[in-house]
Amino acid sequence: MSHFIDILESLYALFWQDPTAQLIGFIAFFVGASAFLHKDDQKLRYYLTAFTFLMAVHFFMLDLWSTAIIALLGSARNYVSSLTNNVWVMMLFLFTTWLMAIPNSNNWVHLLPVLAVSLGTWAVFKEQGIRMRILMFLGSVSWLTHNYLVGSIGGAIIECLFIIINGRTIFKLFEEQATLR
């Protein structure tokens, strides 16, 4: 029990180091949580656009520039992928992410979002349904690891929730496919 209290106290102290940034992370939490409840791929893309924009603001405020750039590109990517699935547009987002984020990464931890965004980019441009959500699930594992290691409370919690909700939605989609067979 005392270990749990120690964790809560450290989270409390971390929150008050930059409460505005953490509050934006928590707002993103609620927007993002509702994203993966949707079985409709377009609605998922729109909610993820808003979520990743809020996370970009959160990371800028935490002075995590490479991560913020990746999140901002992710927001634009999610929106553009709702308009087109053109492979050249997808490649433009991938190369832009790599060119902007990798040189600004001064620690291996900052490469985890690059992996996550790369998986997500392929997912939103080239996949649908279960396959899209599985790639996003793997991206969430990368983001969770990053957010935990850099101290993003809201970011770590939302990725845990994404993994749970997205896993549940994947399971439901598998069930629906089995019923249709």
C-alpha positions in Angstrom: 0.0 0.0 0.0 2.8 2.4 0.8 4.3 1.8 -2.7 1.0 2.8 -4.2 0.9 6.0 -2.2 4.5 6.7 -3.3 3.4 6.3 -7.0 0.4 8.6 -6.4 2.6 11.2 -4.7 5.1 11.1 -7.6 2.3 11.5 -10.1 0.9 14.4 -8.1 4.4 16.1 -8.1 4.8 15.4 -11.8 1.4 17.0 -12.6 2.3 20.2 -10.7 5.6 20.6 -12.6 3.5 21.6 -15.7 -0.2 21.5 -14.9 -1.4 23.1 -18.1 0.5 20.6 -20.2 -0.8 17.7 -18.1 -4.4 19.1 -18.3 -4.2 19.2 -22.1 -2.9 15.6 -22.0 -6.0 14.6 -20.0 -8.4 16.4 -22.4 -6.7 14.5 -25.2 -7.3 11.4 -23.1 -11.1 11.8 -23.4 -11.1 12.7 -27.1 -8.8 9.7 -27.8 -10.8 7.3 -25.7 -13.9 7.9 -27.7 -11.9 7.4 -31.0 -11.4 3.7 -30.8 -15.0 3.0 -29.8 -16.0 3.7 -33.4 -16.2 0.8 -35.9 -16.5 3.3 -38.7 -13.0 4.0 -40.1 -13.7 7.6 -41.1 -15.0 8.6 -37.6 -11.9 6.9 -36.2 -9.7 9.1 -38.4 -11.5 12.3 -37.4 -11.3 11.6 -33.7 -7.6 10.7 -34.0 -7.0 14.0 -35.9 -8.2 15.9 -32.8 -6.5 13.6 -30.4 -3.1 13.8 -32.0 -3.4 17.6 -32.3 -4.0 17.9 -28.6 -1.1 15.5 -27.9 1.2 17.7 -30.0 0.3 20.7 -27.9 0.9 18.6 -24.8 4.3 17.5 -25.9 5.3 21.0 -27.1 4.5 22.3 -23.6 6.6 19.5 -22.1 9.5 20.7 -24.3 9.5 17.3 -26.2 10.0 18.8 -29.6 10.6 15.7 -31.7 7.6 14.0 -30.2 5.5 17.1 -30.7 6.5 17.3 -34.3 5.6 13.7 -34.8 2.2 14.2 -33.1 1.5 17.3 -35.2 2.3 15.4 -38.4 0.1 12.6 -37.2 -2.8 14.9 -36.8 -2.3 16.2 -40.4 -1.8 12.7 -41.6 -5.1 11.4 -40.0 -7.0 14.2 -41.6 -5.5 13.9 -45.0 -6.0 10.1 -44.9 -9.7 10.7 -44.5 -9.6 12.4 -47.9 -7.2 10.1 -49.9 -5.4 6.8 -49.7 -2.8 7.8 -52.4 0.5 6.0 -51.8 2.6 9.1 -52.7 0.8 11.1 -50.1 1.4 8.4 -47.6 5.1 8.3 -48.5 5.3 12.1 -48.2 4.0 11.8 -44.6 6.5 9.0 -43.8 9.5 10.8 -45.2 8.5 14.1 -43.6 8.2 12.4 -40.3 11.5 10.6 -40.6 13.3 13.8 -41.9 11.9 16.0 -39.1 11.9 13.7 -36.2 15.0 11.5 -36.5 17.6 14.3 -36.6 15.8 15.9 -33.5 16.0 12.7 -31.5 18.7 12.8 -29.0 17.7 9.6 -27.3 16.5 6.2 -28.5 13.3 6.8 -26.6 12.4 9.5 -29.1 12.5 7.0 -31.9 9.5 5.0 -30.4 7.1 7.7 -31.7 8.7 7.5 -35.1 7.9 3.7 -35.2 4.4 4.4 -33.9 3.7 7.1 -36.5 5.1 4.9 -39.3 2.8 2.1 -38.3 -0.1 4.5 -38.0 0.6 6.1 -41.3 0.5 2.8 -43.1 -2.6 1.8 -41.2 -4.7 4.9 -42.0 -3.7 5.1 -45.7 -3.5 1.5 -46.7 -5.6 -0.6 -44.3 -9.2 -0.9 -43.2 -11.1 -2.5 -40.4 -9.2 -5.1 -38.3 -5.8 -4.8 -40.1 -5.9 -1.0 -39.6 -6.6 -1.4 -35.9 -3.9 -4.0 -35.4 -1.3 -1.7 -36.7 -2.6 1.1 -34.6 -2.6 -1.3 -31.6 1.2 -1.9 -32.2 1.7 1.9 -32.5 -0.1 2.4 -29.2 2.4 0.0 -27.5 5.3 2.1 -28.9 3.6 5.3 -27.7 2.9 3.8 -24.3 6.5 2.9 -23.8 7.6 6.4 -24.9 5.1 8.2 -22.8 5.9 6.2 -19.7 9.7 6.8 -20.1 9.4 10.5 -20.6 6.8 11.1 -17.9 3.7 12.0 -19.8 1.0 10.9 -17.4 -2.0 11.6 -19.7 -0.2 10.2 -22.7 0.7 6.9 -20.9 -2.9 6.5 -19.5 -4.5 7.2 -22.9 -2.3 4.6 -24.7 -3.2 2.0 -22.1 -6.8 2.8 -22.7 -6.3 2.8 -26.5 -4.8 -0.7 -26.2 -7.8 -1.9 -24.2 -10.5 -0.2 -26.2 -8.9 -0.9 -29.6 -8.3 -4.6 -28.5 -12.0 -4.8 -27.6 -13.1 -3.3 -30.9 -10.8 -5.7 -32.8 -12.3 -8.6 -31.0 -15.9 -7.4 -31.8 -14.9 -7.0 -35.5 -13.5 -10.5 -35.5 -16.8 -11.7 -33.9 -18.8 -9.9 -36.6 -16.7 -11.5 -39.3 -17.2 -14.9 -37.8 -21.0 -14.4 -37.6 -21.1 -13.3 -41.3 -19.4 -16.5 -42.4 
